[in-house]
Amino acid sequence: MKEVLIFITDGFADWEASYVSSELNKPETGYRVKTIAIDREPKVSMGGLTVLPDYSVGEFNPNLDIAMLIIPGGTGWREAKNQQAKVIVDYCVSKDIPVAAICDATTFLGNHGYLDNHKHTGNTLPYLKQGAPNYRGDQHYVDAQSVRDENLITANGSGALEFSRHILERLGVLEGDELNEWYEIFKKGYFPS
């Protein structure tokens, strides 16, 4: 079974990966959701959920069958220690494994040059430039809830549902009418008649 890794930090935005992780973790998808962090210590989300990471950066096994890396935002990306996530992102990029980042995680990607040559979005262009002094991707910034460009998916902090839709589409879990129906149910709050 392929694994979808979710990189978590203390202060991670738990809701930003919740729509997609519940869909991906269904047995019929062929995916298994696992968490990874800088260490194996419990991480407490912004919503107060305590999560024990399945893997740490130091224990990372390159033989894992990884389908995608998902990086939620949150307050943890402001801490220097979490920049260790770059090791995992570098690995995924080098192996053509899709990377999906939302909210402040896009700022993390921007600061490390991952957005410089791809269409992308973030919390706003000024916010991205302020939080990522090494960012050079202005010309590729798109003012949208979520953007997919090749193996990169980015979203702003209010685009968790659109972010999830792009991930489900990229991994082939839901497509076409089935994907649109899934999105509309969560977006509008009711089943279509």
N, C-alpha and C positions, 0 to 999 in steps of 0.2 A: 504494500500500500504506500502510495506517495505521501509525503508529509508536507503540510503547509505550516511554516514556522511563523509565529507571531512574536516579535521582539517586544518585551515589556520592560518598563523601568518603574521605579517608585514614582507614583504620581501619573501613571499612564491613564489615558482617557478610555476607560473600559467600554463605553458605548460605541466607540468608533470602529471596533472590530466585531461587535456582537451580532449584527445582522448576518454578516458573511460567515462567521465562524460556526454559527448554528446550522447554516445550510451546508457548508463544506464538511462538517463532521457527521453528516448522515451516512450510514453504511453504504448505501447504493452509489455514492459519488466516487468511491475509490480513493478518497483522501482522508487523512487523519490530521487533525489540528494539534500542534504541540507548541509550547512556549519556550522561548530562549531569552536569556538576560545576561548581564555581565558576570553574574555569579548565581549560585543556586539558593541564595537567601530569599525568603518570601518578599514579594513586591505588593505594596498596597496601592490600589488604583485611586484615582480622584474620587470615585464613588464609594470608597471604603472597602472594596473587595480585596481580600488577601489571596494572592496566587503564588503557588510554589512552582518556579520554573522547571520545565522538564530537562532543559539543557542550559549550560553556561557557555560563554564565549571560549573560555579556557579548555573546556571539554569537547568543543565542537568536533564532530566526526565528519570529515569530507566524504565519507562513503554513504552518508544518508541520501535517500532518494527524495530530494526536495523538489516540490512542484512550484513553490512560490514563497517569498518572504514578505510578510505584511508587517508594517511598522506603524502602530497607532501613535498619535500625538500625546500631549500631556505636558505636565510641568517638569518631568524628568529630563527633557532634552536640554534644559538650561544648565545641567550639571556636567562638568567636564568628564567625569568618570564614564558617562554613558556614550561618549564619543568612541568607545571601544566597539560599538556596534559596526563601525566602519569595516572591521575585519570580516564580518559576515556579509555585509553589502558587497564588498570587493569580491568575495568568493562567488556570490550569486551572479554578479555582473560578468565575471570572468567565465562562468559556465552557462551563460545565457538563460539563467533562471530569473523569471519575472520578479520585480520588486514593486511593492505597492506601499505608498506612504501617505499619511493624512495629517493635516493640522501642523503642529510644530515638528513633526517628523520630516515634513517637506523642507523645513528650514534647515534641519540637520543635513538632508541630502544636498540642498543648495550650497551650504557652506563647504561641502567636500567635493563640489564640482560635478555631481551626478546629473544635475539639471541643465548644465550649460549647453548641451547639444540636443535637447529633447523638448518637445512641447510639454508644458506642465502648468500646474496651478499651485496655489498656496493660500494662506490666510488673507493676503493682499500683496501686491508687489512691493509697496513701501515696507510692510511688515517683514517680508522675506529679505529685502535688502538690509534692513536694520539688524535683523537677527543673524544674518549670514554674511559677514563682511567679505568672504571670499567668493560670493555668488557672482557669476558673470553671465547669467542666462536671460537677461531682460528681454531680448528679442524673441524668445520662445515662450514667454509667459502668456497664459490664456486666462482671462477673467471668467472662470466657470466653476461649478461645484466640483467636478471631477474631470480629469483629462487622462486619456490613454494614448500613449505613443510607444509603439513597439513593445518592449518588455518593461515599460515603466508606466505605473499608474500613480497619479497624484490627486489629492483632493484637499479642499479647504475644510476647516473644522466643523462647518455646518453641512457638509456633504457626505455624511456617513452612508446614507442610502445609495446615492449615486456612485460612490466609491465601491460599495458592495456589488452593485450591478456590474460595474466594469470588471471586477475580479471574477464574478461568477461567469461572465461572458468569456473572459480570457482563458479561464480554466475549462470551459466547455461544460460546466455543470448545468446551466440553464441557457437557452438560446431562443431567439425569435419571440413568438407569441407567449411562450411559457415564461420567458424572462420578463417580458413587458407586463404580463399579468402579475407576476411576483412583485415587481416594482410598484405597480399601481395599488396593490393591496396595502403595502406599507406606506406609500406616499399619501394616499387618499383616506386610508383608515377603514376601508370597507371592501367587500368582495363585489366585483362588477356583476350587474344583473343580466 
